[in-house]
Every structure is written in structure tokens, then in C-alpha cells.
Amino acid sequence: MRLGFVGEDFSYGISLGMPAPQGFAGYQDPSMFQFDPEIKRECIWVGDVYRPSSCLIDRVGPVVKVRSGQKWAVYNTHLNSYESILNEISDPVAVPEVHAVRQTIRNWRFYDQFRTDTDSIIRTPQIGTRTPVLDHDGHSLVAALRTIYEIGDRQALYHAIEDAFPGATVNFTADSGNRFVLQFLQDGLLRPLNQAELSDGTLRYLLLVAALLTSRPPSLLVLNEPETSLHPDLLPALGRLIIRASRETQVWVVSHAPRLVATLEQDGECNSIALNKELGETIIQGQGLLDAPPWQWLISHASQVHRNGGSSKLRSLRECRV
């Protein structure tokens, strides 16, 4: 498996594969972790396309090399095959490129693990503290919404709720222990509902509002199947909220809901990619051999160099840009 991305400052690529059968810690017994993938190659380079001349960090197996001027210096020769350089190398002075790439990835946000069942911690009042970034599991929902109310776009918060639930709004209270409680006020109800009383769909929509209206937008925000548990009538409002958030950050949405996709495609900046599965293979609809992304992937450590009459031929790997 080969993954990578092109960033504004540095680009990163990693190649993973299955390990060769071997013992462990000097013993002849086979390891029980033979199905764990190992890292074959990792590189950090400058520019949109990998070139040997633009490569700054090159890891092949356990050996990590760092470019020093026009030469390479060996930084580590015993890196574990299951550990990434982003985990094991942290010196911002000796290897600032690794530090920069790690910080870039840490600033990305992924939301696909919201639990909204009756036992979810999201439904329990939590001690309030300023929360400009919603936790990946959403347990700081009320504090995140209150932070948007105080230091974010308050009008956008009210509009997002009104767009999905006409006539509804939210309020916040705190008990003697400074635990925040959400009050959801809706036309036709005699009293406000707290987070423990909301339906799964309403609670999930409020979680997405907190994620998308963050007062500290990331460089990349990924939503995986945000339509889960939502009533179909909420999808157009969610689509408009995503479009608004995309003005300040790059938003990736993975969805199976045609109504949500249709709303997103109404925006001229939306780049829609349709996937289809044929005989077990996932393909991009309408993409042929000639219009695939022309990104030359790293030369794999497993690639062979065939020499005939003094010339060499490298078997290169091609992969879509991620």
C-alpha cells in the first residue's frame, strides 16, 4: 500500500507491505505478528513530484538518511520496521522537515467516530473549558458550541440550527460544578431539551455544526459519511454548512447520500469524484488510462534494477495523488 500527499512546504510518501517470515528477539519461534505491515520506504521531499534531487529525508527499511547539502548523512540505522519516522524522529533542529510534516498531519481533523447512543459520553454534562476545536469523539460538544457562541461566528451558529430546524435555537447553562448543559429550544415543545434527550440525528447534526464552525479552522477537515443517523430533510442544510466551512478550509466528504452530494455539487468550487466497485475493485467513474493523475511514485525498495549492456531499467510505481 502506497500513500502520500503534496503539501505547500513539504511532500510525504510512505510504502507499506507484508514482512518476511522471521523469528523474534533472537528466538527461532515465528512471530505471531506476521500479518502486521512493515514500512518499506518513507520519503520527504520538496515540490509536487518526487525526484532524487528534491528528496530531503529517505528511509529504506531500518535506515534513515538525511540530506546535508549535496551529501547524505545516516541518521538512524535501527529504526523498527513498524515505526514511522514521524513517530520516532522528533528533533526539530537536526531534522526540521520531519517535525514540519508531523505538525501538518496533526493539524488535520477527521470526524467519523461520533457515538450518539443512549450511553454516549456526549449526552453527559462535562466540565466546561474553552474548546475552539471539537474532540474527534465529540465529548466536548457543549463547550465547543459555547466557544463558537463567545469567540466564533455566533450568527452562523444560529443560522445553521435555524436552517435545519426552523424556529429552533440553543442556549447554555452550567450547574454548581461548572458542568455545561445544552438547552435545545424548538417550536411546539413546552420546555427545552438537554443533550441527553435529543434524538441521535439532532445530536449528530449539532456535532457537525461544532466541527464545521470551529473558530480555529484546520488546513484539512475530513467527514466520513456525515449523513449517518440524519433525517434526509437535514441533508440540504448540512450541505450548505459544509459549503460555508469550505471557504476557510479544505473539506473532504465521503458520502453515500445522493441528496447531500447534490447539494454540495451546486457549489462551483466542489470537486466531485464518484467511485464504483467492479468485481471487487474500486474505480473512479469516467477515469481512463490517459487521464489518471500523472504522479510518478517513489521507486520502491522492492523494485528491481535490470541491467542489459550497461543500461539500467527501473520498474517504477505509479499511484494517484492523495
N, C-alpha and C positions, 0 to 999 in steps of 0.2 A: 504494500500500500504506500502510495506516494502523496504527500500533502505539502502545501506551501502557499505563500501569499507574497504579493508585491506591496511594499509599504512606501511611504513618502521618503523615508530616510534609508531604511534597510529592507532587504527581502530575505525570506527564510524558506528553506526546503528541508524535508525530512523523508527518509525512506525506511520502511519497516518490513520485516519478513520473519519467517519462522526460523528458529535456531536449529543448528545441527545437534543430533543426539549426543549427549555427553554426561559425564558424572558431575559430582559437585563436591567442592571443598576437599579435593584430594581423594575422594572415595570413588569406587567403581560403580556403585549403585546409580542407576539412571535417575536424573532429576524428575520430580513429579510436576515440574513447571515447564514441560516441553512444548506446551501449547501457548505459552506466553510469547508474544512477538518480541524480537530484539531489533534495536536500531542499527541499520546497516550504514547509513550516511546521514549527516547533517551539515548544512552549509548556511552561512550568512554572507550575503553579497550586496553590492550597490548596483542599482539600476533595475530596469524592468525584466531583463533577460540575464540568466546566469552565464557568465564567462569566466574561465580560469583567471583572467587578468583582473576581474572585478570582485573575486572571492576574497573575503576577509577572514572568515573562520571556516575551517574544513575539518570535519570529524569523520573518520573512516574506522568503523569498528570501535576499539577501545582508545584509539589515538586521536588526539585533538591538536591541530596545528593552528597557529595564529600568524597572520601576515605581519611582518615587521619591515616596513619599507619595501624593498624589492625581494626580500627573502622571507622564508617561512621559519618560524620557531616552534618547536614542540612544546606544548603547554601541559599536556597530560597524556600518559601512555597506559593508564589502567582504569579508564572510565568503564563502569559497568554497562553491559550491553542493553540493559533495560532502563537505564537512566539517561535523560536528555541533558544536553549541555545547558538548557535553560533552567534545570534544577540544580545541577552540580557545579556550575561555574558562576560565581557571583561577584567577582572582583570588578567594580566599575572603573578602576584605573587601568588595570592590565588588559582587560577585555571589555571596553565600554560598549562594543557592538552587541554582545550577549545581553548586557544589562538593558540596553535600549530596546531590543526586541522583546525581552521578557516583560518590560513595563508596558510596551504596546499591547501585548496579548492580555495582560492583566487588566487593562482598561476596557477591554471588550466585555459586553454583557450578554448573557444567554438566559432566556426565561422559558423554561419548559417543564418545571417541576412544581408548579403550584398545587398544593393539596387543599381542596375545599370541602372535604367530607366533614362530618359532624365532630370528629376527633382532631381536626386540624388545629395546630397551634395558632393559626391566623385568626381563628374565632375567639381566642382567649385574650383578654386585655393584657397589654405589655407595657412595661415601664417606658415612658416617653423620653426620647432624646432626639435631637435634630438628626434627620435622616435624608440627606439630599440624594442618596442612591438606595433604591429598594433592594433588599436582600434577594438572592437568587431563589429562595424558597418562600419569600413574601411575608415572613412572620412580622416584619416591621411595617405592615400596611398602613395602620392608622397614623403612626408617626411620620411616615413618608408623605401621606396626604396632607397632614397638618404642616409639614415643612414646605410643600408646594403652596399652601394657603398663605404662609407667612413670608417666605422669601422667593417664591416662584411666581408663576403666572396664575394668579387667583381666578381671573376671569376665564382663562382656558379651562381650569378645573371645573368651574360651574357650567361652562358651555358643554364640556364633554359629558357630564352627567345629564344635563337637560336634553342633549341631542339623543341620548339613548333612552332616557326615562322622562318624557315630557312632564313638567310640573314637579320633578323631584329635585332635591338638593341634599347636602350633607352638613353636619355640624359635629363638633368635637367636645367631649367632656373629659375630666380626669377625676379619679377618686382620691382618697386621702393618701394613698401610696404612690400618687403620680402615675398611675396606670391609665393609659389613654383608652377611651371608649368611643367608637364611631356611632353617630346618630344619622340614620338614613330616613329622611322625611319624604313621603310620597303622597300625592293626592289620593284621597279615599281612605287613608289609614288614620285611625284615631290617635295613634301615638307613633313616635319614631322607632325604627328597628335598629338594634345594635348588630355588630358583626356576627354574633353567634346565631342570629335569627334570619340572616339573609339567605336567599337561595344560592345554590352553587354558581349559577350563571351570573347573578348580580355581583356576588363576591369576586368572581374571576374578572368581570369587567372592571371593577374598581382596582383590582391588582394591575391590570393592563394600563389603566389610567395613571396610576402611580409610577409605573415603569416608563411610560412614554412621555409624561410631562415632567420628568426629572429636571431639577434645577442645575444638574451637572451632566450635560449630555456626553455620552462616550463617543469614540470615533466609530464604533460599530455596535449595533444592537440587534440581536437575533431573537425572533419569536418563532417557536416551533409549535405549529397547529394551535394558534391562539383562539380558534373558534370552538375548542373543546368546551362542552357544557353550556355554551352560549345559545340563547334563543336565536333563530335565524333573523328575527327582526332587529337584533342588536348588531349584526354584521356590518351594515352600511355605516353606522355610527363609528364602529371600531375602525373601519377602513378610512374614514375621514380623519380620525385621530392619528392613525399611522401616517397618513399623508402629511399632517401638520408636523409630526415629530421628524419626518424625513427632511424638513427644511433645515434642521440643525444637526442632524447626524445621519449616517448611513444605516438604513434599516433593512434587514433581510427577514422575509416572512416565508415560512414553509407552511402551505395550507392545502387542504383538500376541499375547501368550501367555495364553490363557484360564485356565490353571492359576494363573498369577501374579495375574491380575486377580481371580479368585475368592477367593484368599487375602486380598488387600487389602480386598475388599468385605465380608469378615467383620468388619472393624473398623467400629464405628458412626460414627467420625469421617471415614471415607473418602467423598469426593465423586467418584463415578464418572461420567465423561462418555464415551459411546460415539459414535464417528464412523463415518460411512458415506460411500461415494463413489457418486454417481448422475450418470451422463452427464458424468463429468469434474469434477463439483463435490463438494467435501467438505462434508457437512452433519452437524449434531448430531441423532442419532436422537431422535425424540419431541418435538423443538422446533418449535413453530409460530410464526406471526407475532405472536401475542399474548403469548407467554411468552419472547421473546428478551430479553436483558439491556437494560434501558431506559437505556443510556448515550448521552447526546447528544454526538456527536463535535464536534471543533473545526470552526469554519467554515473551509473550505478556501480557500486563496488563489485557487484556480481557480473558486470559486463565483461565481455571477453575482448581481447585485443588480438586480431588475426593478422599475421604478418606474411606477406607474399612478395618476394622480390624486393625487399627493403621498404615497401609501403605498408602503412597500417590502416586498418578499417575499424572504426569504433562503432559498436552497436549501441545507438543512443535510444533513449526513452523519451516518449512524448506524453504529456499529460495536460489536462485542462487547467487553466488558471483558477485557483480557489480564491 
